Amino acid sequence: MSFSYDISLQVRHPDADPNDIVRGVGLPVKRSWAAGEPRSTPRGTALSGHRDASYCAFDLGAGDDGELAERLRAIVATLVPKQDFLLGLRATGGSINLFITWTVGERGEMFDCSLLSGLARLGIDLGIEPVRAD
């Protein structure tokens, strides 16, 4: 096995309506909430306090093909038409992150400057969390 990965796009904003974020991003949302809503677990169990920001998570797929960079290039291409919307979220206090959970395998991956600059042009940060395969 080369390695496997899961990718999500996470958008946080101090007060944007999550429905507007979903429409603007144009992808199916996995989980979302609005700033000020009561906190709860993913299964709906109530927690103390309220959400301090709006949040949307979009599941962008998974793979065990060792082709993470290629998948990220495809995601960047999909999001290019949304660039103005994404940059507008950042300009008004939001953050956008491609979050990767990476199960370590026999080799790594190269993220070339073209891919990284594409993410930067969209205002998207990159987060990677390695997980050991047991």
BAFI-436375 format. One record per residue: residue in one letter; x, y, z of N, C-alpha, C, CB in turn. Coordinates in Angstrom, 1 decimal, decimal comma, always signed. Each point is the difference from the previous one (the first is absolute). Glycine has a CB too. Layout:
[vexdren A; [X; Y; Z]; [X; Y; Z]; [X; Y; Z]; [X; Y; Z]]
...
This chain:
[vexdren M; [+0,8; -1,2; +0,0]; [-0,8; +1,2; +0,0]; [+0,9; +1,2; +0,0]; [-1,9; -1,2; +1,2]]
[vexdren S; [+1,6; +2,2; -2,1]; [+0,7; +1,2; +0,0]; [-0,3; +0,8; +1,2]; [+0,0; +0,0; -2,5]]
[vexdren F; [-1,2; +0,5; +2,6]; [-0,6; +0,7; +1,2]; [-1,4; +0,2; -0,3]; [+2,2; +1,1; +0,6]]
[vexdren S; [-3,0; -0,8; +0,4]; [-1,4; +0,4; -0,2]; [-0,3; +1,3; +0,6]; [-0,7; -2,4; +0,0]]
[vexdren Y; [-0,4; +3,1; -0,4]; [-0,3; +1,3; +0,5]; [-1,5; +0,3; -0,1]; [+2,3; +0,7; -0,8]]
[vexdren D; [-2,7; +0,2; +1,6]; [-1,3; +0,6; +0,0]; [+0,2; +1,5; -0,1]; [-1,1; -1,9; +1,4]]
[vexdren I; [+0,2; +2,6; -2,2]; [+0,2; +1,4; -0,2]; [-1,4; +0,7; +0,3]; [+1,8; -0,3; -1,7]]
[vexdren S; [-1,7; +1,4; +2,5]; [-1,2; +0,8; +0,2]; [+0,4; +1,4; -0,1]; [-1,0; -1,7; +1,5]]
[vexdren L; [+0,0; +2,5; -1,9]; [+0,1; +1,5; -0,1]; [-0,7; +0,5; +1,2]; [+0,2; +0,1; -2,6]]
[vexdren Q; [+0,4; +0,7; +3,4]; [-0,6; +0,6; +1,2]; [+0,0; +1,5; -0,1]; [+0,8; -2,0; +1,4]]
[vexdren V; [-2,0; +2,6; -1,2]; [-0,1; +1,4; -0,1]; [-0,6; +0,5; +1,4]; [-0,4; -0,1; -2,5]]
[vexdren R; [+1,1; +1,1; +3,0]; [-0,4; +0,6; +1,3]; [-0,2; +1,5; -0,3]; [+1,2; -1,7; +1,5]]
[vexdren H; [-2,2; +2,3; -0,9]; [-0,2; +1,4; -0,1]; [-0,7; +0,5; +1,2]; [-0,2; -0,2; -2,5]]
[vexdren P; [+0,5; +1,5; +2,9]; [-0,5; +0,5; +1,3]; [-1,5; +0,1; +0,0]; [+2,1; +1,2; +0,3]]
[vexdren D; [-2,8; -0,9; -1,5]; [-1,4; +0,2; +0,1]; [-0,8; -0,4; -1,3]; [+0,5; +1,8; +1,6]]
[vexdren A; [+0,2; -2,3; -2,6]; [-0,7; -0,3; -1,3]; [-1,0; -1,1; +0,2]; [+2,0; +0,6; -1,2]]
[vexdren D; [-3,1; -0,5; +0,4]; [-1,0; -1,0; +0,0]; [+0,5; -1,3; -0,6]; [-1,9; +1,8; -0,1]]
[vexdren P; [+1,9; -2,9; +0,8]; [+0,5; -1,3; -0,6]; [-0,6; -0,3; -1,4]; [+0,5; -0,8; +2,3]]
[vexdren N; [-1,8; +1,1; -2,4]; [-0,7; -0,3; -1,3]; [+0,6; +0,9; -1,1]; [-2,1; -0,5; +1,2]]
[vexdren D; [+2,6; +1,7; -0,9]; [+0,6; +0,8; -1,1]; [+1,4; -0,6; -0,3]; [-1,2; +2,1; +0,9]]
[vexdren I; [+1,9; -2,6; +0,1]; [+1,3; -0,7; -0,2]; [-0,2; -1,2; -0,9]; [+0,9; +0,8; +2,2]]
[vexdren V; [-1,9; -1,6; -1,9]; [-0,3; -1,2; -0,8]; [-0,3; +0,4; -1,5]; [-0,8; -1,2; +2,1]]
[vexdren R; [+0,0; +2,2; -2,3]; [-0,4; +0,4; -1,3]; [+1,3; +0,6; -0,7]; [-2,4; +0,5; +0,7]]
[vexdren G; [+3,2; +0,2; +0,0]; [+1,1; +0,6; -0,6]; [+1,1; -1,0; -0,4]; [-0,5; +2,1; +1,3]]
[vexdren V; [+0,7; -3,1; -0,5]; [+1,0; -1,0; -0,3]; [-0,5; -0,9; -1,0]; [+0,9; +0,1; +2,3]]
[vexdren G; [-2,2; -0,4; -2,3]; [-0,6; -0,8; -1,0]; [+0,3; -1,5; +0,1]; [+0,1; +1,9; -1,4]]
[vexdren L; [+0,2; -2,4; +2,5]; [+0,3; -1,4; +0,3]; [-1,0; -0,6; +1,0]; [+2,4; +0,3; -0,6]]
[vexdren P; [-2,6; -1,6; +0,6]; [-0,9; -0,5; +1,1]; [+0,7; +0,1; +1,4]; [-1,0; -1,6; -1,7]]
[vexdren V; [+0,2; +2,1; +2,6]; [+0,6; +0,3; +1,4]; [-0,2; -1,3; +0,8]; [-0,5; +2,4; -0,2]]
[vexdren K; [+1,5; -2,7; +1,0]; [+0,0; -1,1; +0,9]; [-0,5; +0,3; +1,4]; [+1,9; -1,0; -1,3]]
[vexdren R; [-1,5; +2,2; +1,7]; [-0,4; +0,5; +1,4]; [+0,1; +1,5; +0,0]; [+0,8; -2,1; +1,1]]
[vexdren S; [-1,8; +2,8; -0,4]; [+0,1; +1,4; +0,0]; [-0,8; +0,5; +1,3]; [+0,2; +0,2; -2,5]]
[vexdren W; [+0,2; +1,0; +2,9]; [-0,8; +0,7; +1,0]; [+0,2; +1,5; -0,1]; [+0,2; -2,0; +1,5]]
[vexdren A; [-1,0; +2,7; -0,8]; [+0,0; +1,5; -0,1]; [+0,6; +0,5; +1,3]; [-1,9; +0,1; -1,5]]
[vexdren A; [+2,6; +1,0; +1,5]; [+0,5; +0,7; +1,2]; [-1,2; +0,3; +0,9]; [+1,9; +1,1; -1,3]]
[vexdren G; [-1,7; -1,3; +2,6]; [-1,1; +0,2; +0,9]; [-0,9; -1,2; +0,3]; [+0,1; +2,3; -0,7]]
[vexdren E; [+0,0; -3,3; -0,1]; [-0,8; -1,2; +0,3]; [+0,5; -0,8; +1,2]; [-0,5; -0,2; -2,5]]
[vexdren P; [-0,4; -0,5; +3,2]; [+0,5; -0,8; +1,1]; [+0,9; -1,1; -0,5]; [-2,1; +0,4; +1,2]]
[vexdren R; [+3,1; -0,7; -0,4]; [+1,0; -1,0; -0,4]; [-0,6; -1,4; +0,2]; [+1,9; +1,5; +0,6]]
[vexdren S; [-1,5; -2,4; -1,5]; [-0,4; -1,4; +0,1]; [+1,1; -0,9; -0,6]; [-2,5; +0,6; -0,1]]
[vexdren T; [+2,5; -1,9; +0,4]; [+0,9; -1,0; -0,6]; [-0,6; -0,3; -1,4]; [+0,7; -1,0; +2,3]]
[vexdren P; [+0,1; +0,3; -3,1]; [-0,4; -0,4; -1,4]; [-1,3; -0,8; +0,1]; [+2,4; +0,1; -0,8]]
[vexdren R; [-2,6; -0,8; +1,9]; [-1,3; -0,8; +0,1]; [-1,1; +0,7; +0,6]; [+1,4; -2,0; +0,2]]
[vexdren G; [-1,2; +3,3; +0,1]; [-1,1; +0,8; +0,5]; [-0,1; +0,2; +1,5]; [-1,2; -0,7; -2,0]]
[vexdren T; [+2,1; +0,1; +2,8]; [+0,0; +0,1; +1,4]; [+0,4; +1,5; +0,4]; [+0,5; -2,5; +0,3]]
[vexdren A; [-1,4; +3,1; +0,5]; [+0,3; +1,4; +0,4]; [+1,2; +0,1; +0,8]; [-2,4; +0,4; +0,0]]
[vexdren L; [+3,2; +0,7; -0,3]; [+1,2; +0,4; +0,8]; [-0,3; +1,4; +0,6]; [+1,5; -1,4; -1,5]]
[vexdren S; [-0,7; +1,8; +2,4]; [-0,2; +1,3; +0,6]; [+0,6; +1,1; -1,0]; [+0,2; -1,0; +2,3]]
[vexdren G; [-0,8; +2,2; -2,2]; [+0,4; +1,1; -0,8]; [-0,6; +0,1; -1,4]; [+2,1; -0,2; +1,3]]
[vexdren H; [-1,6; +1,2; -2,0]; [-0,5; +0,2; -1,4]; [+1,2; +0,1; -0,9]; [-2,0; +1,2; +0,9]]
[vexdren R; [+1,7; -1,4; -2,2]; [+1,0; +0,0; -1,0]; [+0,5; +1,4; -0,2]; [-1,0; -1,9; -1,2]]
[vexdren D; [+2,4; +2,1; +1,2]; [+0,5; +1,4; -0,1]; [+0,2; +0,4; -1,4]; [+1,2; -0,4; +2,2]]
[vexdren A; [-1,4; -0,5; -3,2]; [+0,2; +0,4; -1,4]; [-0,9; -1,0; -0,8]; [+2,4; +0,9; +0,4]]
[vexdren S; [-2,7; -0,5; -1,6]; [-0,6; -0,9; -1,0]; [+1,0; -0,9; -0,6]; [-1,8; +1,7; -0,5]]
[vexdren Y; [+1,4; -2,9; +0,1]; [+0,9; -1,0; -0,4]; [-0,7; -0,9; -1,0]; [+1,2; +0,0; +2,2]]
[vexdren C; [-0,5; -0,4; -3,3]; [-0,5; -0,9; -1,0]; [+1,2; -1,0; -0,3]; [-1,7; +1,7; -1,0]]
[vexdren A; [+1,4; -2,9; +0,9]; [+1,0; -1,0; -0,4]; [-0,6; -0,8; -1,2]; [+0,9; -0,2; +2,4]]
[vexdren F; [+0,0; +0,1; -3,4]; [-0,4; -0,6; -1,3]; [+1,0; -1,2; -0,1]; [-0,9; +2,2; -1,1]]
[vexdren D; [+0,3; -3,4; +0,9]; [+0,8; -1,2; -0,3]; [+0,4; +0,0; -1,4]; [-1,2; -1,3; +1,8]]
[vexdren L; [+2,5; +1,3; -2,1]; [+0,5; +0,0; -1,3]; [+0,6; -1,3; -0,5]; [+0,5; +2,4; +0,3]]
[vexdren G; [-0,7; -3,4; +0,4]; [+0,4; -1,3; -0,4]; [+1,1; -0,6; +0,7]; [-0,8; +0,6; -2,1]]
[vexdren A; [+1,1; -1,9; +1,7]; [+1,1; -0,8; +0,7]; [+0,6; -0,8; -1,1]; [-1,2; +0,0; +2,2]]
[vexdren G; [+2,3; -0,6; -1,9]; [+0,7; -0,9; -0,9]; [+1,1; -0,8; +0,7]; [-0,6; +1,6; -1,9]]
[vexdren D; [+1,0; -2,6; +1,2]; [+1,1; -0,8; +0,5]; [+0,9; -0,3; -1,2]; [-1,3; -1,1; +1,8]]
[vexdren D; [+1,3; +2,0; -2,7]; [+0,7; -0,1; -1,3]; [+1,4; +0,7; +0,0]; [-2,2; -0,2; -1,1]]
[vexdren G; [+2,5; +0,9; +2,1]; [+1,3; +0,7; +0,1]; [+0,0; +1,2; -1,0]; [+1,1; -2,1; +0,6]]
[vexdren E; [-2,2; +2,6; -1,0]; [-0,1; +1,1; -0,9]; [-0,6; +1,2; +0,6]; [-0,2; -1,6; -1,9]]
[vexdren L; [+0,6; +1,9; +3,1]; [-0,6; +1,2; +0,7]; [+0,2; +1,3; -0,7]; [+0,4; -1,2; +2,1]]
[vexdren A; [+0,8; +1,5; -2,6]; [+0,3; +1,2; -0,7]; [-0,9; +0,2; -1,2]; [+2,4; -0,1; +0,7]]
[vexdren E; [-2,6; -1,0; -1,5]; [-1,0; +0,1; -1,1]; [-1,4; +0,3; +0,4]; [+1,5; -1,6; -1,2]]
[vexdren R; [-1,9; +1,0; +2,3]; [-1,4; +0,3; +0,5]; [-0,1; +1,4; +0,5]; [-0,2; -2,4; +0,8]]
[vexdren L; [+1,3; +2,9; -0,2]; [+0,0; +1,5; +0,4]; [-0,1; +0,9; -1,2]; [+1,3; -0,6; +2,1]]
[vexdren R; [-0,6; +0,2; -3,2]; [+0,0; +0,9; -1,2]; [-1,4; +0,0; -0,5]; [+2,4; -0,6; -0,5]]
[vexdren A; [-3,1; -0,5; +0,5]; [-1,4; +0,0; -0,5]; [-0,9; +0,8; +0,9]; [+0,4; -2,3; -0,9]]
[vexdren I; [-0,2; +2,3; +2,2]; [-0,8; +0,8; +0,9]; [+0,3; +1,5; -0,2]; [+0,1; -1,8; +1,7]]
[vexdren V; [+1,1; +2,2; -1,9]; [+0,4; +1,4; -0,3]; [-0,8; +0,4; -1,3]; [+2,3; -0,2; +1,1]]
[vexdren A; [-2,3; -0,7; -2,2]; [-0,6; +0,4; -1,2]; [-1,5; +0,2; +0,2]; [+1,7; -1,3; -1,3]]
[vexdren T; [-2,3; +0,4; +2,2]; [-1,5; +0,1; +0,3]; [-0,3; +1,3; +0,7]; [-0,1; -2,4; +0,1]]
[vexdren L; [+1,0; +2,9; +0,7]; [-0,2; +1,2; +0,8]; [+0,4; +1,3; -0,6]; [+0,3; -1,4; +1,9]]
[vexdren V; [+0,4; +1,4; -3,0]; [+0,5; +1,2; -0,7]; [-1,2; +0,9; -0,3]; [+1,9; -1,2; -0,9]]
[vexdren P; [-3,0; +0,7; +0,4]; [-1,2; +0,9; -0,3]; [-0,6; +0,6; +1,3]; [-0,4; -1,4; -2,0]]
[vexdren K; [+0,7; +0,9; +3,1]; [-0,5; +0,6; +1,3]; [+1,0; +0,9; +0,7]; [-1,3; -2,1; +0,2]]
[vexdren Q; [+2,4; +2,4; -0,9]; [+1,1; +0,8; +0,6]; [-0,5; +1,3; +0,6]; [+1,5; -1,0; -1,7]]
[vexdren D; [-2,3; +1,8; +1,0]; [-0,5; +1,3; +0,6]; [-0,7; -0,3; +1,3]; [-0,1; +1,0; -2,3]]
[vexdren F; [-0,8; -2,0; +2,3]; [-0,8; -0,3; +1,2]; [+1,0; -0,4; +1,1]; [-2,0; -0,7; -1,4]]
[vexdren L; [+2,9; -0,1; +1,2]; [+0,9; -0,5; +1,0]; [+0,9; +1,1; +0,6]; [+0,0; -2,2; -1,1]]
[vexdren L; [+0,5; +3,0; +0,2]; [+0,8; +1,2; +0,4]; [-0,8; +1,0; +0,8]; [+1,5; -0,3; -2,0]]
[vexdren G; [-2,8; +0,4; +1,6]; [-0,9; +0,9; +0,8]; [-0,2; -0,5; +1,4]; [-1,1; +0,6; -2,1]]
[vexdren L; [+1,0; -1,9; +2,3]; [-0,1; -0,6; +1,3]; [+1,2; +0,3; +0,9]; [-1,4; -1,8; -0,9]]
[vexdren R; [+2,6; +1,7; +0,3]; [+1,2; +0,3; +0,7]; [+0,1; +1,5; +0,3]; [+1,1; -1,9; -1,1]]
[vexdren A; [-1,5; +2,7; +0,2]; [+0,1; +1,5; +0,2]; [-0,9; +0,4; +1,1]; [+0,5; +0,3; -2,4]]
[vexdren T; [-1,6; -1,0; +2,7]; [-0,9; +0,4; +1,1]; [+0,2; -0,9; +1,2]; [-1,6; +0,7; -1,7]]
[vexdren G; [+2,8; -1,2; +1,9]; [+0,3; -0,7; +1,3]; [-0,1; -1,5; +0,0]; [-0,7; +2,0; +1,0]]
[vexdren G; [+0,4; -2,6; -2,2]; [-0,1; -1,5; -0,1]; [+1,3; -0,7; -0,2]; [-2,3; +0,4; -0,8]]
[vexdren S; [+2,3; -1,7; +0,9]; [+1,2; -0,8; -0,3]; [-0,5; -1,2; -0,8]; [+1,2; +0,8; +2,1]]
[vexdren I; [-0,4; -1,3; -3,0]; [-0,3; -1,1; -0,9]; [+1,2; -0,9; +0,1]; [-1,5; +1,4; -1,5]]
[vexdren N; [+1,2; -2,7; +1,7]; [+1,1; -1,0; +0,2]; [-0,3; -1,3; -0,7]; [+0,5; +1,1; +2,2]]
[vexdren L; [+0,4; -1,5; -3,0]; [-0,1; -1,4; -0,5]; [+0,7; -0,9; +1,0]; [+0,0; +0,7; -2,5]]
[vexdren F; [-0,7; -1,6; +3,1]; [+0,5; -0,8; +1,1]; [+0,1; -1,4; -0,5]; [-1,0; +1,5; +1,8]]
[vexdren I; [+2,2; -2,1; -1,6]; [+0,3; -1,3; -0,5]; [+0,4; -0,9; +1,2]; [+0,7; +0,9; -2,3]]
[vexdren T; [-1,4; -2,0; +2,4]; [+0,4; -1,1; +0,9]; [+0,8; -1,0; -0,9]; [-2,0; +0,4; +1,7]]
[vexdren W; [+3,2; -0,6; -1,3]; [+0,9; -0,8; -0,9]; [+0,5; -1,2; +0,8]; [+0,7; +2,1; -1,3]]
[vexdren T; [-1,1; -3,3; +0,8]; [+0,5; -1,2; +0,6]; [+1,4; -0,3; -0,6]; [-2,4; -0,9; +0,5]]
[vexdren V; [+3,4; +0,9; +0,2]; [+1,4; -0,2; -0,5]; [+0,1; -1,3; -0,6]; [+0,9; +1,5; +1,8]]
[vexdren G; [-0,2; -1,6; -2,9]; [+0,2; -1,2; -0,7]; [+1,5; -0,2; -0,3]; [-2,3; +0,1; -1,0]]
[vexdren E; [+2,6; -0,6; -0,2]; [+1,4; -0,3; -0,4]; [+0,7; +1,2; -0,6]; [-0,7; -2,3; -0,4]]
[vexdren R; [-0,1; +3,4; +0,0]; [+0,7; +1,1; -0,6]; [-0,8; +1,3; +0,4]; [+0,9; -1,4; -1,9]]
[vexdren G; [-0,3; +2,5; +1,6]; [-0,6; +1,3; +0,2]; [-0,6; +0,6; -1,3]; [+1,7; +0,4; +1,9]]
[vexdren E; [-1,8; +0,9; -1,9]; [-0,6; +0,6; -1,1]; [+0,6; +1,4; -0,2]; [-2,2; -1,2; +0,4]]
[vexdren M; [+2,3; +1,7; -1,6]; [+0,6; +1,3; -0,3]; [-1,2; +1,0; -0,4]; [+2,2; -1,1; -0,8]]
[vexdren F; [-2,2; +2,2; +1,5]; [-1,0; +1,1; -0,4]; [+0,8; +1,1; -0,6]; [-1,5; -0,6; +1,9]]
[vexdren D; [+1,5; +0,6; -3,3]; [+0,9; +1,0; -0,7]; [-0,6; +1,4; +0,2]; [+0,6; -1,8; -1,7]]
[vexdren C; [+0,3; +2,7; +1,2]; [-0,3; +1,5; +0,2]; [-1,3; +0,4; -0,7]; [+2,4; +0,4; +0,3]]
[vexdren S; [-2,7; -1,1; -1,4]; [-1,2; +0,3; -0,8]; [-1,2; -0,3; +0,8]; [+1,2; -0,4; -2,1]]
[vexdren L; [-1,3; -0,8; +2,7]; [-1,1; -0,3; +0,9]; [-0,1; +0,9; +1,2]; [+0,3; -2,4; -0,7]]
[vexdren L; [+0,8; +2,6; +1,3]; [+0,0; +0,9; +1,2]; [-0,4; +1,4; -0,3]; [+1,7; -1,4; +1,0]]
[vexdren S; [-1,3; +1,9; -2,1]; [-0,3; +1,4; -0,4]; [-1,5; +0,0; -0,4]; [+2,3; +0,5; -0,8]]
[vexdren G; [-2,8; -1,5; +0,2]; [-1,5; -0,1; -0,3]; [-0,8; +0,1; +1,3]; [+0,5; -1,4; -2,0]]
[vexdren L; [-0,1; +0,7; +3,0]; [-0,7; +0,1; +1,3]; [+0,1; +1,4; +0,6]; [+0,5; -2,5; +0,4]]
[vexdren A; [+0,7; +3,1; -0,5]; [+0,2; +1,3; +0,5]; [-0,8; +1,0; -0,7]; [+2,3; -0,6; +0,6]]
[vexdren R; [-2,4; +0,5; -2,0]; [-0,9; +1,0; -0,7]; [-1,4; -0,1; +0,4]; [+1,5; -0,2; -1,9]]
[vexdren L; [-2,0; -1,0; +2,4]; [-1,4; -0,2; +0,4]; [-0,1; +0,4; +1,5]; [-0,3; -1,8; -1,7]]
[vexdren G; [+1,4; +2,1; +2,4]; [-0,1; +0,4; +1,4]; [-0,2; -1,2; +0,9]; [-0,9; +2,2; -0,7]]
[vexdren I; [+1,4; -3,4; +0,2]; [-0,3; -1,2; +0,8]; [+1,3; -0,5; +0,7]; [-1,8; -0,6; -1,7]]
[vexdren D; [+1,7; +0,4; +3,0]; [+1,1; -0,6; +0,7]; [+0,0; -1,5; -0,1]; [-0,1; +1,9; +1,6]]
[vexdren L; [+1,2; -2,5; -1,3]; [+0,2; -1,5; -0,2]; [+0,3; -0,6; +1,4]; [+0,7; +0,2; -2,4]]
[vexdren G; [-1,5; -1,1; +2,9]; [+0,3; -0,7; +1,2]; [+0,1; -1,5; -0,2]; [-1,2; +1,8; +1,3]]
[vexdren I; [+2,2; -2,4; -0,7]; [+0,3; -1,4; -0,2]; [+0,1; -0,7; +1,4]; [+1,1; +0,4; -2,3]]
[vexdren E; [-1,8; -1,4; +2,5]; [+0,1; -0,7; +1,2]; [+0,4; -1,5; -0,3]; [-1,7; +1,5; +1,2]]
[vexdren P; [+2,9; -1,9; -0,9]; [+0,4; -1,3; -0,3]; [-0,6; -1,0; +1,0]; [+2,2; +0,9; -1,0]]
[vexdren V; [-2,5; -2,1; +0,5]; [-0,5; -1,1; +0,9]; [+0,8; -1,2; -0,4]; [-2,3; +1,0; +0,1]]
[vexdren R; [+2,8; -1,7; +0,9]; [+0,7; -1,2; -0,2]; [-0,9; -1,2; -0,3]; [+1,8; +0,8; +1,5]]
[vexdren A; [-1,5; -1,5; -2,5]; [-0,7; -1,3; -0,3]; [+0,4; -1,0; +0,9]; [-0,2; +0,6; -2,4]]
[vexdren D; [-0,7; -1,2; +3,1]; [+0,3; -1,1; +0,9]; [-0,5; -1,3; -0,4]; [+0,0; +1,6; +1,8]]
